[in-house]
Amino acid sequence: MADGHQSGNQTDIEIPKEVFRLYDAYCHGDLSRRDFFARLSKYAGGAITVSMLAACVMPDYGRAQTATGEADLIEEEIAYSSPDGAGTMGGYLVRPAGATGPLPAILVIHENRGLNPHIRDVTRRAAKAGYVALGPDALYPLGGYPGNDDDGRALQAQRTREEMLADFIAGAEFLRTHEAVNGVVGVTGFCFGGAMANQLAVSLPWLKASVPYYGGWPAGEAAAQLEVPLQIHLASDDPRVNEGWVSYEAALKAAGKPYEAYVYEGTQHGFHNDTTPRFNPEAAALAWGRTLEFFARHLKTG
């Protein structure tokens, strides 16, 4: 897929693939906001302004698939102890209303900008599928997600990866012992959260399943430690992530570790995120369906 198509209120814009690459670099801290807008100018012209291009690739959180306050869900803003990380962490805990007993749980880990509305939406989707779902906010010690992704990225950059990993491990432990949970826990995550889901899979052998979406990889030698069922989702056009997958997959094979991996043709990094034009509805639906089937197989049976 060489280009993306974005429909606006006044015009339809064909977005060059290079614009998505600039956005990806901007999202991951390789470009400043100023440099991102400066480089967008190369692709503007005629009726298409830099501001219009930027608006096409920025997230639109009004596209959520679920809403807060739905009668079939119980939602809470919670705090939990993370002695090896922030000390105290916070998150968004959602579970099905009317459950007659403890349920399995899913930890949902956000991208590199804190617990934004999209990941809250994904957390609700997990709860609607019959799980107790927790979306931790790595920005909680800094005041929480600030309401926009730019400031969220800047805040998250102030925390160390080691501290945040400890906070997510503590979140999994919190779920494991929660009164609404039967002790069975899985994890999923997206981008930065995908990398964390990969790391939790080699750090917490008691997890029952891990489903990382287009995240980074642990060191190759960590593959030998893997005891957790792993299902991986990758975009076909995502060289930054996929380059590392080649060596990590080789390490998994060398260690004889079973895993499932799916590459979605014609998609870009972030294809599951329905708030940006990188969203691919067919691939996202297929990946999420596979995710829920995988969790049902490992969290709801046995």
C-alpha positions in Angstrom: 0.0 0.0 0.0 1.9 3.0 -1.2 -0.4 5.7 -0.1 -3.2 6.3 2.4 -6.6 7.9 1.8 -8.0 10.3 4.3 -11.5 11.8 3.9 -12.0 15.2 5.5 -15.0 17.5 5.8 -14.0 19.5 2.8 -11.6 17.4 0.7 -10.2 14.0 0.1 -6.4 13.8 0.6 -4.1 11.1 -0.7 -1.4 10.7 1.9 2.0 9.7 0.6 3.6 6.8 2.4 6.5 9.0 3.3 4.2 11.2 5.4 3.3 8.1 7.5 7.0 7.4 7.9 7.5 10.9 9.1 4.6 10.5 11.6 6.1 7.2 12.8 9.4 8.9 13.4 7.7 11.8 15.2 5.7 9.4 17.4 8.8 7.5 18.5 10.8 10.6 19.3 13.1 10.5 16.3 11.7 13.9 15.1 10.7 16.9 17.1 7.3 18.4 16.5 9.0 21.3 14.8 11.0 19.1 12.5 7.9 17.0 11.7 6.0 20.0 10.5 9.0 21.3 8.6 9.4 18.1 6.7 5.7 17.8 6.0 6.1 21.0 3.9 7.7 18.9 1.1 4.4 17.1 0.6 2.1 20.1 0.8 1.1 22.2 -2.2 -1.9 23.6 -4.0 -4.9 23.2 -1.8 -3.1 20.8 0.6 -1.5 22.7 3.5 0.9 21.4 6.1 -1.8 21.7 8.7 -4.1 19.6 6.7 -1.5 16.9 6.2 -0.8 16.9 10.0 -4.5 16.7 10.8 -4.8 13.7 8.6 -2.3 11.7 10.5 -2.9 12.9 14.0 -5.2 10.7 16.2 -8.9 11.4 16.4 -10.1 10.0 19.7 -13.7 10.5 18.8 -13.6 7.2 16.9 -13.8 5.0 20.0 -15.7 1.7 19.5 -17.0 1.7 23.0 -18.1 4.4 25.4 -17.7 5.1 29.1 -20.7 4.5 31.3 -22.1 1.5 29.3 -24.4 -0.6 31.5 -22.6 -3.9 30.9 -19.3 -2.7 32.3 -18.0 -1.6 35.7 -15.2 1.0 35.4 -12.9 2.2 38.1 -9.8 4.5 38.3 -7.6 2.6 40.7 -4.2 2.9 42.3 -1.9 0.0 43.1 1.5 -0.6 44.8 4.6 -0.7 42.6 7.5 -0.8 45.1 10.2 -1.4 42.4 8.8 1.2 40.1 6.9 4.4 40.8 6.0 3.3 44.3 2.3 3.9 43.6 0.8 3.4 40.1 -2.6 4.1 38.7 -4.8 2.6 36.0 -8.2 2.0 34.5 -9.9 -1.2 35.7 -12.9 -2.5 33.7 -14.8 -5.6 34.2 -18.1 -7.1 33.1 -21.1 -6.2 35.2 -23.1 -9.0 36.6 -20.3 -11.6 36.7 -21.2 -14.5 38.9 -17.7 -15.3 40.0 -14.0 -14.5 39.4 -12.9 -14.1 35.8 -9.6 -14.3 34.0 -7.8 -11.0 33.4 -5.9 -9.1 30.7 -3.3 -6.4 31.3 -3.5 -3.8 28.4 -0.3 -1.8 27.9 -0.3 1.5 26.1 2.0 3.1 23.6 4.7 5.6 24.4 2.4 8.4 25.4 0.4 7.2 28.4 -3.0 5.8 28.9 -4.8 7.7 26.1 -8.5 7.4 25.1 -7.7 4.8 22.5 -6.1 2.3 24.9 -8.9 3.0 27.4 -11.2 1.9 24.5 -9.2 -1.3 24.0 -9.4 -2.0 27.7 -13.2 -1.8 27.5 -13.2 -4.1 24.5 -11.3 -6.7 26.5 -13.8 -6.4 29.4 -16.7 -6.8 26.9 -15.1 -10.0 25.8 -15.5 -11.4 29.4 -12.3 -10.4 31.2 -11.2 -8.1 34.0 -9.0 -5.7 32.1 -6.5 -3.2 33.5 -4.9 -0.4 31.5 -2.0 1.0 33.7 -0.9 4.6 33.1 2.9 4.9 33.1 2.3 8.7 33.5 0.4 8.3 36.8 3.5 9.3 38.9 3.8 12.5 36.7 0.1 13.4 37.0 -1.4 11.0 34.5 -2.1 11.2 30.8 -2.2 15.0 30.1 -4.9 15.0 27.5 -2.8 15.1 24.4 -0.2 12.8 22.9 2.5 15.4 22.4 2.7 16.2 26.1 2.2 12.5 26.9 5.3 11.5 24.9 7.4 14.2 26.5 6.3 13.0 30.0 6.9 9.3 29.3 10.4 10.1 28.1 11.1 11.3 31.7 10.7 7.8 33.0 13.1 5.0 32.6 12.2 1.8 30.8 13.2 -0.2 33.9 10.8 1.7 36.2 7.9 1.3 33.8 8.6 -2.4 33.3 8.4 -2.8 37.1 5.1 -0.9 37.1 3.6 -3.2 34.5 4.8 -6.3 36.3 3.2 -4.9 39.5 0.0 -4.3 37.5 0.0 -8.0 36.4 0.6 -9.0 40.0 -2.3 -6.7 41.1 -4.6 -8.4 38.7 -3.5 -11.9 39.7 -4.6 -11.3 43.3 -7.7 -9.1 42.7 -10.9 -10.4 44.2 -12.6 -10.3 40.8 -9.9 -12.3 39.2 -9.4 -16.1 39.3 -5.6 -15.8 39.2 -5.3 -16.3 35.5 -3.7 -13.3 33.7 -2.7 -12.5 30.1 -1.1 -9.4 28.6 -1.4 -7.5 25.4 0.2 -4.2 24.3 0.8 -2.0 21.3 4.1 -0.5 20.1 5.9 0.4 23.3 3.3 -1.7 25.0 4.0 -4.5 22.6 7.6 -4.4 23.6 6.5 -4.6 27.3 4.2 -7.5 26.5 7.2 -9.3 25.0 9.3 -8.6 28.0 6.7 -9.6 30.5 6.4 -12.9 28.7 10.0 -13.7 29.5 9.9 -12.1 33.0 6.7 -13.6 34.4 6.5 -17.4 33.7 3.2 -17.6 35.5 1.4 -15.5 32.8 -0.9 -17.6 30.7 -0.6 -15.7 27.4 1.0 -12.7 25.8 -0.1 -10.9 22.7 2.3 -8.1 21.5 1.3 -5.9 18.6 4.3 -4.5 16.6 6.6 -4.0 19.6 10.3 -4.3 20.2 12.0 -7.5 21.2 13.9 -8.8 24.3 17.5 -9.8 23.9 17.9 -12.9 21.9 19.2 -15.0 24.9 15.9 -14.2 26.7 14.0 -16.4 24.2 15.3 -19.5 26.1 13.5 -18.2 29.2 10.1 -18.0 27.5 7.4 -20.2 29.1 4.4 -18.1 28.1 2.3 -18.8 25.0 3.0 -16.0 22.5 1.0 -14.6 19.7 2.6 -11.8 17.7 1.0 -9.3 15.3 3.1 -7.4 12.8 2.6 -4.9 10.0 4.2 -5.7 6.7 5.4 -2.1 6.2 7.2 -1.6 9.6 11.0 -1.9 9.0 11.9 -0.5 12.4 10.1 -3.3 14.3 10.4 -6.1 11.7 14.2 -5.9 11.5 14.4 -7.0 15.1 11.8 -9.7 14.6 14.1 -11.6 12.3 16.7 -12.2 14.9 14.2 -12.8 17.8 12.3 -15.3 15.7 15.6 -17.1 15.0 16.3 -17.2 18.8 12.8 -18.6 19.5 13.3 -21.3 16.9 16.8 -22.2 18.2 15.4 -22.5 21.8 12.5 -24.6 20.5 9.9 -22.2 21.8 6.4 -22.4 20.3 4.8 -19.1 19.1 2.3 -17.8 16.6 3.2 -14.9 14.4 1.0 -13.0 11.9 2.2 -10.4 9.4 -0.6 -8.4 7.8 0.1 -7.5 4.2 -0.5 -3.9 3.1 -0.4 -2.5 6.6 1.7 0.0 8.5 2.9 0.2 12.1 -0.2 1.0 14.2 -2.7 -0.6 11.9 -4.8 -1.7 14.9 -5.2 1.9 16.1 -8.6 3.1 14.7 -7.9 6.7 15.7 -5.3 7.4 12.9 -5.3 6.9 9.1 -2.8 4.0 9.6 -5.8 2.0 10.8 -6.6 -1.0 8.5 -10.1 -2.2 9.5 -9.8 -5.6 7.9 -6.4 -6.4 9.4 -7.4 -4.9 12.8 -10.6 -7.0 12.9 -8.7 -10.1 12.0 -5.9 -9.5 14.5 -8.3 -8.7 17.3 -10.3 -11.8 16.5 -7.2 -13.9 16.7 -6.2 -12.2 19.9 -9.6 -13.0 21.6 -9.4 -16.6 20.3 -5.9 -17.0 21.7 -6.9 -15.6 25.1 -10.0 -17.8 25.2 -7.8 -20.8 24.5 -5.3 -20.0 27.2 -7.2 -18.0 29.8 -10.6 -19.5 29.8 -9.9 -23.2 29.4 -8.0 -25.7 31.5 
